[in-house]
């Protein structure tokens, strides 16, 4: 309200009260109104004065800055003029000499420029994705990003195990790194509890892969069950079943084909005995692949001669089928009924038959289901009663998981486990149905790890770091490519620096034996000669894994999605299911 409006209001009030014959209230009211108007005028005058002072101050500062800039320019201008004269004297003749060359190169530059535009996208594969491409803001992570970090770090531990065994166990035949601290009188730093995970934690990593797969594959189906979207649930599972085989095995086909061709095309010995001709090799490769891809074989696990590490892939596919069929079977049940059915199936796999691998998938499903129930506030009452001790429980589970993850892995004989310090009493927990005791203990280790990490803040932050997220992105290809790099280059590097395998190296690669001998200084597992080899092998392996992720893995995912979409009718529900099931799930 302006001053004129206030004055008119005061006048109207005065006239009204004069008509009523009450003059004293009119006088008091007028005085109050005048005081209020006077205060408002004073405040506005003060604000105008303050603004004027600020403008004057800014003008003074600008004038001072301009004066200083002028003084500085006057001071350096003579030096600039001298520098220009010297530069013109030196660069003038050079420019005259280069002018003809510049004219000659100009057409070539014009021709190459379009080619550089085509090749520019390919340059991104030479830059690891964990390096920031520009000074961007804070990274946005999914709520379950720590799961990717666990999977990536587990793949790195598989790399460490296989390189440690290749250089040490094959060199001197000693299983010390796979046995416990103090076993058979060997006391190595690398065999200490907790520490041993970084040297021989590959089996622990495999169990983490399986538990994580059970979790990730069941997230969307469990969400749709809770929403009562049973049509979308069927669409989602049908799409996932169709794409799962191709998603797992297309990269296997590409990598094993490259390994198969290497000895014949480049003369580099790998981990298998090559056939006489490439034609015979291709036939053998075909037979190995088709046998491994048939998951309903009733015999023992099938080891692929071209890549022994991929024995876990048929297990992954079988476990995926178990997860999808279990989701369909329990989809109409109540929350408690669904949980009890999963517990019963888990007990069957672990304690009645030798199905520890598949119990891990069910463990991941149960963790996912319980976390969803915790978010909804519908946990069983006995779990809610433990809420005050939640932090202590999760830290305890995390500690126990790392301890159990260090299970002795050199032998599957329980007698060896009983002789291992710290494992005697634990050996009696092994169920009669489980043939290989390692996977019983590793089930608990991986399950405890996956369920505790989101509640251990520092561990969750570690797995959400840029490096671990990068490992998670390339984890499948890191798992597939570390073997070929080890067989093609690592074997020769270890041989050259002194890690010579008797018979193997002397017969197959005599030129490399002791070519660059280095001392084996340092504790077992961290010798100088071994660590220096890792400075070459690890970056190369991660770089190749990055390239293969872009070229092979991502392409396989896109191809499977495209192929499935080709067979779909024009129905909105099916297309919606296709878009919902595009989430990438690495093995």
Number of C-alpha atoms within 10 A of each C-alpha: 5 7 12 9 10 14 15 11 12 17 12 11 14 19 12 13 15 14 9 9 10 12 13 11 12 18 13 11 15 17 12 12 16 15 12 13 15 12 12 13 13 12 11 11 12 12 12 12 12 12 12 12 12 12 12 12 12 12 12 12 12 12 12 12 12 12 12 12 12 11 12 11 12 11 11 10 12 11 11 12 11 10 12 12 11 12 11 12 11 11 11 11 10 11 12 10 11 11 10 10 10 12 10 11 10 10 10 10 11 10 10 10 10 10 10 12 10 9 10 9 9 12 9 13 16 11 13 17 17 14 10 11 10 6 6 7 6 6 9 7 11 10 8 12 19 24 26 25 26 28 29 27 21 27 28 24 23 25 24 22 20 20 26 20 20 18 21 22 17 16 16 12 10 13 16 23 26 24 26 28 22 15 17 12 8 13 14 18 15 22 26 17 17 18 15 24 25 17 24 31 28 23 22 27 26 23 27 29 26 29 28 29 26 28 24 22 25 24 15 16 25 20 15 17 21 15 10 13 13 16 13 19 22 19 19 25 24 16 24 23 15 14 21 17 19 17 25 21 17 17 23 20 14 13 19 21 17 14 23 23 17 17 18 16 10 8 9 15 19 21 17 15 11 18 15 9 9 15 10 12 18 15 12 16 20 14 13 16 21 10 14 19 16 11 15 10 11 7 6 6 13 19 16 18 17 24 20 13 17 19 14 19 18 20 17 23 20 17 23 23 17 16 24 20 14 18 22 16 12 18 22 14 12 12 18 12 13 18 16 14 15 21 16 10 14 21 16 16 20 23 17 13 14 19 19 27 23 24 28 31 31 29 27 27 26 24 19 23 21 18 14 17 15 14 9 9 10 15 18 13 8 8 12 13 11 11 10 9 9 14 14 10 14 19 18 13 21 22 16 16 24 22 18 24 31 29 27 27 24 17 15 14 13 17 11 17 26 15 14 19 14 14 16 15 10 12 18 12 11 18 16 13 16 18 17 17 23 25 28 24 23 26 28 18 26 29 25 24 24 24 20 22 22 19 16 15 11 11 16 19 15 16 24 22 17 16 18 26 25 21 28 27 22 29 28 22 28 25 21 23 24 26 25 20 17 22 17 17 19 22 23 22 26 29 26 23 22 21 25 23 20 11 10 12 19 14 9 11 16 15 13 19 20 17 14 13 14 16 11 17 11 12 11 18 22 16 14 17 21 25 14 15 17 18 10 13 19 19 11 15 23 21 19 20 26 26 20 23 21 17 13 18 24 14 16 20 21 12 16 20 21 13 12 14 16 9 8 12 10 9 8 9 13 20 16 13 20 23 13 14 19 16 13 12 15 21 21
